[in-house]
Structures are given as C-alpha cells and as structure tokens.
Amino acid sequence: MTVSIYRATQSFPREEIYGLTSELRRAAVSAASNIAEGRGRLTEGEFRQFLLLAQGSNCEVQTQILVAKRLGIGTTKDLDEVQELSVEVGKMLSALIASLMAKS
C-alpha cells in the first residue's frame, strides 16, 4: 500500500507537496512502521497496541484519499487502487487484532 501511495501521489500538483501528498505518504509509512515496530516488541499486548496505531494511520489514509478524490487531485485509477489496498489492509489489521484479543 505504501509504495502504491508514493506512486499515486507523484501525479499530485506541486502545491500539494507539503499538504495532501506529504500527509498521505506519512500516514502510509506510519501504518507499515507501526506494524513492524509492534512485531518487534516483547509482548502480544504491546504488539496489539501498535496494530491499533497502524489501524488509525490506515483510517487517515482512507480519509485523505477521499479528500483527494473530492478535490480532483490525482488519477481516479490510482486513487481507486490505493483505496482498495487500504481497505484490504484494514481488514487484515482488524482480523489480526481480533485474533490477539481472543488470546488474551
């Protein structure tokens, strides 16, 4: 998802480099980084907490994609692809979180 967001935002207008482009990229990297950092923690509780943070970042991605679509920034094809990936990531995170909570 993160790589797709970087590719999709390459077509965003230059004036968005410190706006929507930066925010989308930051949220996508944050989601992936929180998953990785959480996996490196010592307990499943800590892992779950970082997964929840990743889920929040993924929700930011979804919101920012909607904003980009409504403003007509980027290509519909790219934004639709990124949106589908974000929804899939959200489903995977929800399932993993639920699995960890069931163990508790």
VOPAGU-2260 file (C-alpha; in pm, 1 decimal, decimal comma):
REM VOPAGU-2260
SITE   aa  ch    i         X         Y         Z
SITE  MET   A    0       0,0       0,0       0,0
SITE  THR   A    1     276,7     243,8      92,7
SITE  VAL   A    2     459,5     201,9    -237,3
SITE  SER   A    3     132,8     244,2    -428,4
SITE  ILE   A    4      63,2     566,0    -238,5
SITE  TYR   A    5     405,6     702,3    -324,1
SITE  ARG   A    6     342,5     622,5    -690,3
SITE  ALA   A    7     -11,4     764,5    -687,2
SITE  THR   A    8      96,8    1090,9    -524,6
SITE  GLN   A    9     369,5    1152,5    -782,9
SITE  SER   A   10      98,3    1293,8   -1007,8
SITE  PHE   A   11     -36,7    1530,3    -740,0
SITE  PRO   A   12      13,6    1901,6    -803,1
SITE  ARG   A   13     337,8    2057,3    -682,6
SITE  GLU   A   14     148,7    2286,9    -443,0
SITE  GLU   A   15      32,1    1976,9    -254,5
SITE  ILE   A   16     386,0    1858,0    -174,2
SITE  TYR   A   17     357,2    1987,8     183,9
SITE  GLY   A   18     -14,4    1917,1     205,2
SITE  LEU   A   19    -202,0    1611,6      89,8
SITE  THR   A   20      99,3    1443,7     -72,6
SITE  SER   A   21     302,2    1463,1     246,9
SITE  GLU   A   22      12,2    1361,6     471,0
SITE  LEU   A   23     -82,5    1057,6     262,8
SITE  ARG   A   24     275,5     936,7     244,6
SITE  ARG   A   25     331,1     996,0     615,4
SITE  ALA   A   26      17,3     805,8     716,3
SITE  ALA   A   27     102,5     512,7     489,0
SITE  VAL   A   28     458,1     486,6     620,6
SITE  SER   A   29     326,5     519,9     976,1
SITE  ALA   A   30      86,4     227,2     927,9
SITE  ALA   A   31     361,4      -1,6     799,3
SITE  SER   A   32     613,5     118,0    1058,6
SITE  ASN   A   33     376,7      61,5    1349,8
SITE  ILE   A   34     314,2    -295,8    1237,8
SITE  ALA   A   35     688,0    -357,2    1218,4
SITE  GLU   A   36     766,4    -187,7    1548,0
SITE  GLY   A   37     487,5    -370,9    1726,6
SITE  ARG   A   38     610,0    -704,6    1597,6
SITE  GLY   A   39     948,2    -628,7    1748,0
SITE  ARG   A   40     802,8    -572,5    2095,0
SITE  LEU   A   41     819,2    -827,1    2372,7
SITE  THR   A   42     451,7    -889,9    2443,1
SITE  GLU   A   43     137,4    -952,7    2244,0
SITE  GLY   A   44     -26,3    -664,8    2431,0
SITE  GLU   A   45     235,3    -423,9    2300,3
SITE  PHE   A   46     200,8    -570,9    1952,5
SITE  ARG   A   47    -177,1    -522,0    1968,0
SITE  GLN   A   48    -131,6    -158,2    2075,1
SITE  PHE   A   49      92,4     -87,1    1776,5
SITE  LEU   A   50    -156,4    -261,7    1546,6
SITE  LEU   A   51    -423,5     -26,3    1677,9
SITE  LEU   A   52    -198,0     267,4    1593,4
SITE  ALA   A   53    -145,4     123,1    1245,4
SITE  GLN   A   54    -521,2      91,3    1208,5
SITE  GLY   A   55    -559,5     458,9    1294,5
SITE  SER   A   56    -298,5     557,0    1037,4
SITE  ASN   A   57    -476,7     345,3     779,6
SITE  CYS   A   58    -800,3     531,4     856,6
SITE  GLU   A   59    -611,0     855,6     793,3
SITE  VAL   A   60    -506,3     718,4     453,9
SITE  GLN   A   61    -868,0     639,0     366,7
SITE  THR   A   62    -983,6     986,9     466,3
SITE  GLN   A   63    -706,6    1158,1     271,0
SITE  ILE   A   64    -786,1     950,6     -37,5
SITE  LEU   A   65   -1147,5    1068,1     -16,8
SITE  VAL   A   66   -1030,6    1428,4      12,1
SITE  ALA   A   67    -803,4    1386,8    -292,0
SITE  LYS   A   68   -1089,9    1235,1    -492,3
SITE  ARG   A   69   -1329,3    1513,9    -399,8
SITE  LEU   A   70   -1071,9    1778,0    -490,8
SITE  GLY   A   71    -994,4    1603,8    -820,1
SITE  ILE   A   72    -630,0    1555,7    -726,3
SITE  GLY   A   73    -455,2    1254,1    -877,1
SITE  THR   A   74    -595,9     998,6   -1117,2
SITE  THR   A   75    -913,9     810,6   -1035,7
SITE  LYS   A   76    -748,0     481,3   -1129,7
SITE  ASP   A   77    -455,3     535,7    -890,7
SITE  LEU   A   78    -676,4     656,5    -607,3
SITE  ASP   A   79    -920,3     367,0    -650,7
SITE  GLU   A   80    -629,7     120,5    -639,3
SITE  VAL   A   81    -487,1     276,1    -324,8
SITE  GLN   A   82    -829,8     285,3    -164,3
SITE  GLU   A   83    -881,4     -86,7    -232,8
SITE  LEU   A   84    -540,8    -165,1     -84,0
SITE  SER   A   85    -617,7      43,5     223,0
SITE  VAL   A   86    -949,6    -135,1     275,5
SITE  GLU   A   87    -769,8    -470,0     247,1
SITE  VAL   A   88    -502,4    -359,9     495,6
SITE  GLY   A   89    -779,5    -250,9     732,2
SITE  LYS   A   90    -943,6    -592,3     711,4
SITE  MET   A   91    -614,3    -769,2     778,7
SITE  LEU   A   92    -538,2    -545,7    1075,1
SITE  SER   A   93    -886,2    -598,5    1220,5
SITE  ALA   A   94    -853,6    -975,9    1188,8
SITE  LEU   A   95    -508,5    -978,3    1348,0
SITE  ILE   A   96    -619,3    -754,1    1633,6
SITE  ALA   A   97    -925,7    -972,7    1694,3
SITE  SER   A   98    -704,2   -1281,3    1696,4
SITE  LEU   A   99    -470,7   -1129,2    1954,4
SITE  MET   A  100    -762,8   -1015,2    2169,5
SITE  ALA   A  101    -911,2   -1366,2    2163,6
SITE  LYS   A  102    -583,6   -1498,7    2307,6
SITE  SER   A  103    -595,7   -1254,6    2597,8
